[in-house]
């Protein structure tokens, strides 16, 4: 076997491998003899088929099998002889000589290497550590939100104001050379909109203030460039509405009936509710602080070290395709098949940046873990698997499916490792505290 390596770029290589015809023929003959001993053909006893018959009947398939196996084994041997330990994904194979004549087999294998990342010196990193105190006012505000979530809606005949809910029939239109094209796939009936909740596109809810039941109403608003429906993204859209009802919220009183609904004691129910709300807010603050510091750490590691090495294009492209697939799934959940499979260019640009950053961060996390001899916590892996499986109707079956899916297991392993690295570094690196509110900390995610 002859091999040569060509450097195409910093990470890309092309290996040329040649295998002699004599070696190929020997492999083919060995395989044909194996078939001759076990094959069953009409007119011949098992093991008594003449070699010439076996050769004529099976040579083409055997040749394909042998060449495929030789490419696989010779490529691994070539990597070993050239001291190449690990490559990104599978190589791209181009046949130069197909091995069917005396010139033998020759092919090129093009692939990328993982970057050689120097040991990460993290001593200079200083993290930001949020400090959040839960106030009585925040507890009261959370109780008010709880009442709002349990509100009853009462139809009114007056004009809608902030906090009211309107039920509308709506359809979107876009301008087409001076004509409004009605997009039937955007039509929705009995759509509930709570004015001021911020769930609609900016500008929609404000333009519903003052509407009354049974009136026709038009809203014009420019949709964001990354909006999930491609025909609306970046467009000035006219929303034609029929206002069915205007409703005001009727909040439940903080009384015995409400406390019973929340499984609180009748006596001292309000104090128990405040205690429960405070515990929930403290837990949320703890989770948000942890996520904030994890993200701050990852951002600082990326910004300091990612500029020191080049990323394999194959890894970035694979991550981009995964993000695009997730985006398409979200779009279809929101607007159905009408959205198609096209991802807007503005979204692709954003996803490309995300993919690049995610791949660089992943390589850094894996490098640091290897650098400090950190291994994946198997108990935490199992916890993540069980947690994912609990969302299914048959958790035991789902666990089995998850553990047999290499891609899912690889992602779970990386998430586990990332959290382990984060916890280790957050516990050892210096930090600068800053005071913030729970609401503002939530906006920083």
C-alpha positions as CSV (number, residue, x, y, z in Angstrom):
1,X,0.0,0.0,0.0
2,X,1.3,3.5,-0.9
3,X,0.1,6.7,0.8
4,X,0.8,10.4,0.5
5,X,-0.7,13.3,2.4
6,X,-1.5,16.8,1.0
7,X,-2.2,19.8,3.2
8,X,-5.0,21.8,1.7
9,X,-5.5,24.3,4.5
10,X,-4.8,24.6,8.2
11,X,-7.2,21.7,9.1
12,X,-8.0,20.1,5.7
13,X,-6.0,17.2,4.4
14,X,-6.1,14.9,1.4
15,X,-4.7,11.4,1.6
16,X,-4.0,9.5,-1.6
17,X,-3.9,5.7,-1.1
18,X,-2.9,3.0,-3.6
19,X,-3.5,-0.8,-3.2
20,X,-1.8,-3.3,-5.5
21,X,-3.9,-5.3,-7.9
22,X,-2.4,-8.6,-6.6
23,X,-3.6,-7.8,-3.0
24,X,-7.1,-7.0,-4.4
25,X,-7.2,-10.3,-6.4
26,X,-6.1,-12.3,-3.4
27,X,-8.9,-10.8,-1.3
28,X,-11.5,-11.5,-4.0
29,X,-10.3,-15.1,-4.4
30,X,-10.5,-15.7,-0.7
31,X,-14.0,-14.4,-0.6
32,X,-15.2,-16.4,-3.6
33,X,-13.8,-19.6,-2.0
34,X,-15.8,-18.8,1.1
35,X,-19.0,-18.4,-1.0
36,X,-18.2,-21.6,-2.9
37,X,-18.3,-23.6,0.4
38,X,-21.7,-22.3,1.5
39,X,-23.6,-21.1,-1.6
40,X,-26.6,-23.0,-2.8
41,X,-27.3,-23.1,-6.6
42,X,-29.7,-25.3,-8.5
43,X,-28.0,-28.3,-10.1
44,X,-25.1,-28.4,-7.7
45,X,-24.5,-30.0,-4.3
46,X,-23.5,-27.6,-1.4
47,X,-19.7,-27.2,-1.4
48,X,-19.4,-28.8,-4.9
49,X,-20.0,-25.7,-7.1
50,X,-17.1,-25.2,-9.6
51,X,-15.0,-22.1,-8.8
52,X,-15.5,-20.9,-12.4
53,X,-19.3,-20.9,-11.8
54,X,-19.0,-19.1,-8.5
55,X,-16.6,-16.6,-10.1
56,X,-19.0,-15.8,-12.9
57,X,-22.0,-15.6,-10.7
58,X,-20.6,-13.6,-7.7
59,X,-17.5,-11.7,-8.9
60,X,-19.2,-8.4,-9.4
61,X,-20.8,-8.2,-6.0
62,X,-17.6,-9.6,-4.3
63,X,-15.5,-7.0,-6.1
64,X,-17.7,-4.2,-4.8
65,X,-17.6,-5.7,-1.2
66,X,-13.8,-6.2,-1.3
67,X,-13.1,-2.6,-2.6
68,X,-15.4,-1.1,0.0
69,X,-13.7,-3.1,2.8
70,X,-10.2,-2.2,1.5
71,X,-11.0,1.5,1.4
72,X,-12.1,1.3,5.0
73,X,-9.2,-0.7,6.3
74,X,-6.5,1.0,4.1
75,X,-7.7,4.5,5.1
76,X,-7.5,3.6,8.8
77,X,-4.0,2.2,8.2
78,X,-3.0,5.3,6.3
79,X,-4.1,7.5,9.2
80,X,-2.1,5.4,11.6
81,X,1.0,5.5,9.4
82,X,0.8,9.2,9.1
83,X,0.2,9.6,12.9
84,X,-3.2,11.2,12.4
85,X,-5.2,10.2,15.5
86,X,-8.7,11.7,15.0
87,X,-10.6,13.3,12.1
88,X,-13.8,15.2,11.9
89,X,-16.7,13.0,10.7
90,X,-16.3,10.8,7.7
91,X,-13.9,11.5,4.8
92,X,-15.0,12.3,1.3
93,X,-13.8,9.5,-1.0
94,X,-13.0,9.9,-4.7
95,X,-12.0,6.9,-6.7
96,X,-9.1,7.4,-9.1
97,X,-8.6,3.7,-10.1
98,X,-11.4,1.3,-9.3
99,X,-9.3,-1.8,-8.8
100,X,-10.8,-3.8,-11.7
101,X,-7.6,-4.2,-13.7
102,X,-3.8,-4.6,-13.1
103,X,-3.4,-1.0,-12.2
104,X,-5.0,-1.7,-8.8
105,X,-7.0,0.6,-6.5
106,X,-6.3,4.2,-6.0
107,X,-8.4,6.8,-4.2
108,X,-8.2,10.1,-2.4
109,X,-9.8,10.8,1.0
110,X,-10.4,14.4,1.9
111,X,-11.1,15.2,5.6
112,X,-10.6,17.8,8.3
113,X,-8.6,17.6,11.5
114,X,-9.6,18.8,14.9
115,X,-7.7,22.0,15.8
116,X,-4.7,21.6,18.1
117,X,-5.8,23.8,21.0
118,X,-3.1,24.9,23.5
119,X,-3.7,24.3,27.2
120,X,-6.2,26.9,28.4
121,X,-4.9,29.3,31.1
122,X,-8.0,30.4,32.8
123,X,-6.4,32.2,35.8
124,X,-7.1,35.7,34.4
125,X,-10.8,35.2,34.0
126,X,-13.0,37.1,36.4
127,X,-16.7,36.2,36.5
128,X,-19.8,38.4,37.2
129,X,-21.9,37.2,40.2
130,X,-25.4,38.5,40.5
131,X,-26.7,39.2,44.0
132,X,-30.5,39.1,44.3
133,X,-32.5,39.8,47.5
134,X,-36.2,38.8,47.3
135,X,-38.3,41.7,48.7
136,X,-41.8,41.7,50.2
137,X,-42.9,43.8,47.2
138,X,-41.7,41.1,44.8
139,X,-43.6,38.5,46.8
140,X,-46.8,40.6,46.6
141,X,-46.3,41.1,42.9
142,X,-45.9,37.3,42.3
143,X,-49.2,36.7,44.3
144,X,-50.8,39.3,42.0
145,X,-49.6,37.4,39.0
146,X,-51.0,34.2,40.5
147,X,-54.4,35.9,40.8
148,X,-54.2,37.1,37.2
149,X,-53.5,33.6,36.0
150,X,-56.6,32.4,37.9
151,X,-58.8,35.2,36.7
152,X,-62.3,34.8,35.4
153,X,-63.2,36.8,32.3
154,X,-66.4,38.9,32.2
155,X,-67.8,40.3,29.0
156,X,-68.1,44.1,29.0
157,X,-69.7,46.6,26.6
158,X,-67.2,49.4,27.1
159,X,-64.0,50.1,25.1
160,X,-61.1,47.8,25.7
161,X,-58.2,49.0,27.9
162,X,-54.9,47.6,29.0
163,X,-55.3,44.4,30.9
164,X,-58.5,43.5,29.1
165,X,-58.9,40.5,26.8
166,X,-60.4,40.7,23.3
167,X,-61.5,37.7,21.2
168,X,-61.0,38.4,17.5
169,X,-61.3,36.9,14.1
170,X,-58.2,38.0,12.2
171,X,-56.6,37.5,8.8
172,X,-53.3,39.1,7.5
173,X,-52.8,40.9,4.2
174,X,-49.6,42.2,2.5
175,X,-49.1,44.8,-0.2
176,X,-48.6,43.4,-3.7
177,X,-48.0,46.2,-6.3
178,X,-50.6,48.4,-4.6
179,X,-53.1,45.5,-4.0
180,X,-53.7,43.8,-0.7
181,X,-53.1,40.1,-1.0
182,X,-55.1,38.2,1.7
183,X,-53.1,35.3,3.2
184,X,-55.7,32.7,3.9
185,X,-53.3,30.5,5.8
186,X,-53.1,33.3,8.5
187,X,-56.8,33.3,9.2
188,X,-57.7,32.6,12.9
189,X,-61.0,32.7,14.6
190,X,-61.7,33.4,18.3
191,X,-58.1,34.4,18.9
192,X,-57.7,35.7,22.5
193,X,-55.4,38.7,23.0
194,X,-54.7,40.2,26.4
195,X,-53.8,43.8,25.8
196,X,-50.4,44.7,27.4
197,X,-49.3,41.1,27.9
198,X,-46.7,41.5,25.1
199,X,-47.4,38.2,23.4
200,X,-48.2,39.7,20.0
201,X,-45.9,41.5,17.5
202,X,-45.0,44.9,18.8
203,X,-47.7,47.5,18.0
204,X,-50.6,45.1,17.7
205,X,-51.8,45.2,21.3
206,X,-51.5,49.0,21.6
207,X,-53.8,49.4,18.6
208,X,-56.5,47.3,20.3
209,X,-57.0,49.9,23.1
210,X,-60.4,51.5,22.5
211,X,-62.0,48.7,20.4
212,X,-65.5,47.5,21.2
213,X,-67.4,44.3,20.6
214,X,-68.9,43.6,17.1
215,X,-66.8,46.3,15.4
216,X,-64.5,45.8,12.4
217,X,-61.0,46.9,13.0
218,X,-57.7,47.2,11.0
219,X,-54.2,47.3,12.3
220,X,-51.1,48.0,10.3
221,X,-47.8,46.9,11.7
222,X,-44.3,45.9,10.4
223,X,-43.4,42.4,11.3
224,X,-39.8,41.5,12.4
225,X,-37.4,40.2,9.8
226,X,-37.1,36.8,11.6
227,X,-40.8,36.3,12.0
228,X,-41.7,32.6,11.7
229,X,-44.2,33.0,8.7
230,X,-41.9,33.8,5.7
231,X,-44.6,35.8,3.8
232,X,-45.0,38.2,6.8
233,X,-41.3,38.5,7.8
234,X,-40.1,42.1,7.3
235,X,-43.4,43.1,5.7
236,X,-45.9,45.9,6.5
237,X,-48.9,43.8,7.3
238,X,-52.5,44.7,7.5
239,X,-54.5,42.8,10.1
240,X,-58.2,42.8,9.4
241,X,-60.1,42.0,12.6
242,X,-63.6,41.4,13.7
243,X,-63.9,42.1,17.4
244,X,-66.1,39.4,18.9
245,X,-66.0,40.3,22.6
246,X,-64.2,42.6,25.1
247,X,-63.7,41.0,28.5
248,X,-62.3,42.4,31.8
249,X,-60.4,40.2,34.3
250,X,-62.1,39.4,37.6
251,X,-59.4,38.4,40.0
252,X,-60.1,35.9,42.7
253,X,-60.2,37.2,46.3
254,X,-57.5,36.1,48.7
255,X,-60.0,34.1,50.7
256,X,-60.6,30.6,52.0
257,X,-61.9,29.3,48.7
258,X,-58.7,30.5,46.9
259,X,-56.4,29.1,49.5
260,X,-58.3,25.7,49.4
261,X,-57.8,25.7,45.6
262,X,-54.0,26.1,46.2
263,X,-54.1,23.4,48.9
264,X,-53.2,26.0,51.6
265,X,-54.5,26.0,55.2
266,X,-57.7,28.0,55.8
267,X,-56.2,29.7,58.8
268,X,-53.1,31.7,58.0
269,X,-53.6,31.0,54.3
270,X,-52.2,34.3,53.2
271,X,-49.0,34.0,55.3
272,X,-48.6,30.4,54.0
273,X,-49.1,31.7,50.4
274,X,-46.5,34.4,50.9
275,X,-44.0,31.8,52.3
276,X,-44.6,29.5,49.4
277,X,-44.2,32.4,46.9
278,X,-41.0,33.5,48.6
279,X,-39.5,30.0,48.5
280,X,-40.4,29.7,44.8
281,X,-38.8,33.1,44.0
282,X,-35.6,32.2,45.9
283,X,-35.4,29.0,44.0
284,X,-35.9,30.9,40.7
285,X,-33.3,33.4,41.7
286,X,-30.8,30.6,42.5
287,X,-31.4,28.9,39.1
288,X,-31.1,32.2,37.2
289,X,-27.9,33.1,39.0
290,X,-26.4,29.7,38.1
291,X,-27.4,30.0,34.5
292,X,-26.1,33.6,34.4
293,X,-22.7,32.6,35.7
294,X,-22.5,29.5,33.4
295,X,-23.3,31.8,30.4
296,X,-20.8,34.5,31.6
297,X,-18.1,31.8,31.9
298,X,-18.8,30.3,28.5
299,X,-18.8,33.8,26.9
300,X,-15.5,34.8,28.6
301,X,-13.8,31.5,27.6
302,X,-15.0,31.9,24.1
303,X,-13.9,35.5,23.8
304,X,-10.5,34.8,25.2
305,X,-9.6,31.5,23.6
306,X,-11.7,31.0,20.4
307,X,-9.5,33.4,18.4
308,X,-6.5,31.1,18.9
309,X,-7.7,28.3,16.7
310,X,-9.6,27.6,13.5
311,X,-12.9,25.7,13.4
312,X,-13.6,22.6,11.2
313,X,-16.1,23.7,8.6
314,X,-17.8,20.3,8.8
315,X,-18.6,20.8,12.5
316,X,-19.9,24.3,12.0
317,X,-22.1,23.2,9.0
318,X,-23.5,20.3,10.9
319,X,-24.4,22.5,13.8
320,X,-26.0,25.1,11.5
321,X,-28.1,22.4,9.9
322,X,-29.2,21.2,13.3
323,X,-30.2,24.8,14.3
324,X,-32.1,25.3,11.0
325,X,-33.9,22.0,11.5
326,X,-35.0,23.2,15.0
327,X,-36.1,26.5,13.5
328,X,-38.2,24.8,10.9
329,X,-39.9,22.6,13.6
330,X,-40.7,25.7,15.6
331,X,-42.2,27.4,12.6
332,X,-44.3,24.4,11.7
333,X,-45.6,24.3,15.2
334,X,-46.6,27.9,15.0
335,X,-48.0,28.3,11.4
336,X,-48.2,24.7,10.0
337,X,-47.0,23.6,6.6
338,X,-47.7,27.0,5.1
339,X,-44.3,28.2,6.1
340,X,-42.5,25.6,3.9
341,X,-38.9,24.6,4.5
342,X,-37.2,27.9,3.6
343,X,-35.3,29.6,6.4
344,X,-35.1,33.4,5.8
345,X,-31.6,34.7,5.0
346,X,-31.6,37.0,8.0
347,X,-32.3,34.0,10.3
348,X,-29.6,31.9,8.6
349,X,-27.1,34.7,9.2
350,X,-28.0,34.7,12.9
351,X,-27.9,30.9,13.1
352,X,-24.5,30.8,11.4
353,X,-23.1,33.0,14.1
354,X,-24.7,30.8,16.8
355,X,-23.4,27.6,15.2
356,X,-19.8,29.1,15.0
357,X,-19.9,30.2,18.6
358,X,-21.4,26.9,19.9
359,X,-18.8,24.8,18.1
360,X,-15.9,26.9,19.4
361,X,-17.3,26.7,22.9
362,X,-17.8,23.0,22.7
363,X,-14.2,22.4,21.6
364,X,-13.0,24.6,24.5
365,X,-15.1,22.7,27.1
366,X,-13.9,19.4,25.8
367,X,-10.3,20.6,25.7
368,X,-10.4,21.9,29.3
369,X,-12.0,18.7,30.6
370,X,-9.3,16.7,29.0
371,X,-6.7,19.1,30.3
372,X,-7.8,18.5,33.9
373,X,-8.6,14.8,33.4
374,X,-12.3,15.4,34.1
375,X,-14.7,12.5,33.1
376,X,-18.4,12.6,32.6
377,X,-20.4,12.0,35.8
378,X,-22.4,8.9,34.9
379,X,-25.0,9.5,37.7
380,X,-25.7,12.9,36.2
381,X,-26.0,11.4,32.8
382,X,-28.6,8.9,34.0
383,X,-30.5,11.7,35.8
384,X,-30.7,13.7,32.5
385,X,-31.8,10.6,30.6
386,X,-34.6,9.8,33.1
387,X,-35.6,13.5,33.2
388,X,-36.0,13.5,29.4
389,X,-37.9,10.2,29.5
390,X,-40.4,11.3,32.1
391,X,-42.1,13.6,29.6
392,X,-43.2,10.5,27.6
393,X,-46.2,8.2,28.1
394,X,-43.8,5.2,28.6
395,X,-40.7,6.4,30.4
396,X,-39.0,3.0,30.5
397,X,-39.4,2.5,26.7
398,X,-38.2,6.1,26.1
399,X,-35.0,5.5,28.2
400,X,-34.3,2.5,26.0
401,X,-34.8,4.6,22.9
402,X,-32.6,7.4,24.2
403,X,-29.7,5.2,25.1
404,X,-29.7,3.6,21.6
405,X,-29.6,7.0,19.8
406,X,-25.9,8.0,19.5
407,X,-26.6,11.6,18.5
408,X,-28.9,12.2,21.5
409,X,-26.5,10.5,23.9
410,X,-23.6,12.6,22.6
411,X,-25.6,15.8,23.2
412,X,-26.5,14.7,26.7
413,X,-22.9,13.8,27.4
414,X,-21.7,17.2,26.3
415,X,-24.4,19.0,28.3
416,X,-23.3,17.1,31.4
417,X,-19.6,17.8,30.8
418,X,-20.4,21.5,30.2
419,X,-22.2,21.8,33.5
420,X,-19.3,20.0,35.3
421,X,-16.7,22.3,33.8
422,X,-18.8,25.3,34.6
423,X,-19.3,24.2,38.3
424,X,-15.6,23.5,38.7
425,X,-14.5,26.9,37.3
426,X,-17.2,28.9,38.9
427,X,-16.2,27.5,42.3
428,X,-12.5,28.4,41.8
429,X,-12.4,31.6,39.7
430,X,-12.6,35.0,41.3
431,X,-15.9,36.9,40.8
432,X,-17.2,40.5,41.0
433,X,-20.6,40.8,42.7
434,X,-23.3,43.1,41.4
435,X,-26.8,43.7,42.8
436,X,-29.8,43.3,40.6
437,X,-33.5,42.5,40.8
438,X,-35.0,39.1,40.0
439,X,-36.9,40.7,37.1
440,X,-33.8,42.2,35.6
441,X,-31.8,39.0,36.1
442,X,-34.4,37.2,34.1
443,X,-34.0,39.6,31.2
444,X,-30.3,38.9,31.1
445,X,-30.8,35.3,30.0
